[in-house]
Amino acid sequence: LELHVVPATGPNAFLRARVVHEQSFPLLAGELQSFMVDRFVGSTNVPKVAQGDEYVVPFGVDERLKVERVLVEHGEGKKGLFSGKISLQWRYRIDVQNLREQAVELVLEDRIPVSEYDKVEVKILDDTTEWTEERERGIVIWKRSLKGKEKASFKLEYAVAFPADDRPWGL
């Protein structure tokens, strides 16, 4: 079981199980109904799953994990004297608190800007908490265990630099 959090989209933690299908026959695609002990918690559609494949079973929102994403600082740096570039910086702090008595596995997902324009540079700042993996371009993931009642903070800090006379749309 793990708690999956995407704090940029909301403060909810979603309890889910990662399951490896170990039977010798495939699981056919269809509706899967989820129960916790004897209580129905929801349903989802599962794709066809071959032997050895992993799939995720969702169990809904778990309110025993408190999540807060705070914009600590956002500002425009000084224009480069020789480069003529402007730098914008964002500094976020993501606070997570496990309200359970027992430990949980946390999967925290966030996004970083990606530039597809040669004149725009994105730099991850040094105080950023090192992430566990980059799932796809611009999506970073931290994985860690949280003990019962434990609090943890993650920092996500980056700068976007661009020519002063060619400001990207949206910045």
N, C-alpha and C positions, 0 to 999 in steps of 0.2 A: 504494500500500500504506500502511496505517496500523496502529498498535498501539492497541487499544481497551482501556481500563482502567476498572474500577468498584471502587476500593479499599475501599469500604464493605462490599462483599460478598466480597472476597477479594483476594489479592495477585497474581493472574494477569493477564497481558497477552495479549490475543488478536489475532493477526495477521489482518487482513482487507483485502480489496480493494474499493474502491468502483468500480463499473463502470457506464458509461453505454452502454446498448444503442443502437448507431448503425445497425443493419441496417434495411432497409425492411420487414421482416416481424416480427411479434411473436415473442418467446420464449414457448413454451408452458410452463405450470406443470409441475413435476416434479422428480425427483431430479437433483441436480448433484453430480458427483464431482470433488473438488479434488486436484490434483497440484502438488507443488513440484519442479521439474526433472523427475526420473523417479520420484519417490516419492509414493505415495498418502498423503494427509494427512487425508482425511475426506469426508463427504458431507453434504448439506443439501437441503432442499426450497426451490425457488425459485418464487415466484408468477408468474403471467403478467406479462410485461414488454413494454410497448409501445415503439415506436421513440422514442428520446429519454429514456426513463425510466432512473433510476438504481437499481441493486440492489447488495447486498453479498454477496461471496463469502468465507466464513470459511475460514481455514487452520489453526485450532486455537491452542493455547497456545504462546506464544513465551517461552522462558525467558531470553532475552537482554535482558530489561527487568526490573529489580528495582524493586518497588513496596512502600512501607510507609506505612500510615496510622496516625498516632500521636495519641492523645488527650492533648494538652498540658495542658489544664486544663478542669475542669468544676466549677462551684461555684455556690452561691447567693449572690447579691448582697444588699445590705441592703434591708430593707423601706423603701419610700418614705415619708418622714415625712408628707407631705401627700396623696399619692396612695393610700397603703395597698396598693401593689403589691409583689410579690416578683419578682425578676428572676433567672433561671437563665442561666448562660453556658456555652457549649461552645467550645473552641478546639482545632482539629485542624491538624496539619501533615502534608502528603502529600509524601513524598520519592520521587523517581523517578530511576533511574540507567540510562542506556543502556549496556549492556555490549558493544555492537557497535562495530566500527571505523567504520562508515558512519552517516550521519544517518538518523533515522527521524521519521515524522510521528506525533505523540502525540495521542490523543483521550481525555481524562480526564473521567469522568462521576461526579458525586456528587449528594447530595441535601441540601436545606435544608428546615426545617420550614415548614409552611403552616398558617395558622390559618383556620378557618371559623367561629370564635366571636368576636363583637365585643369581648369583654372580654380576649381573649388577643392580645397584640401580638408579632410576630416582627420583630427588627431585625438586619440584617446589619452586623457590626462593621467599623470602618474598616480594620483590618489584613488583611481578606480579600483575597486575590489576585483581581483583577478577572477575571471569567469571560468567555469568548468569546460564549456564547449560553445562553439558558434554553430548553431543548427543549420542556418542558412544565412545568406548574405544579409546582414543587418539585424539578425536575431541572436542574442546572447543568452546563455543559460548558466545559472549557478545551481549546483546540487550540493546539499549538505544535510547532515542529521541535526535535528534540534532536540535537545534533551527536554524533559518535562519542565514546563514553566520558563524555559530559556528564552532570552531575547537576543536578537542578532540584527546587525545593521550592515547594509551593503551600500557602497558608493558607486555611482555611475557619473563620470565627468568627461566631457568632451568639448572640443573647440572646432569651429568651422571657419576657415579663412578663405577669403575671396578678394578679387581686385575691387578697390574702392569705386571704380567707375563701372563695375559690372556686377551689381548685387543680384544674387539669385532670387527668383520669385519665391515668396513665402518666408523669407528670413528678414 
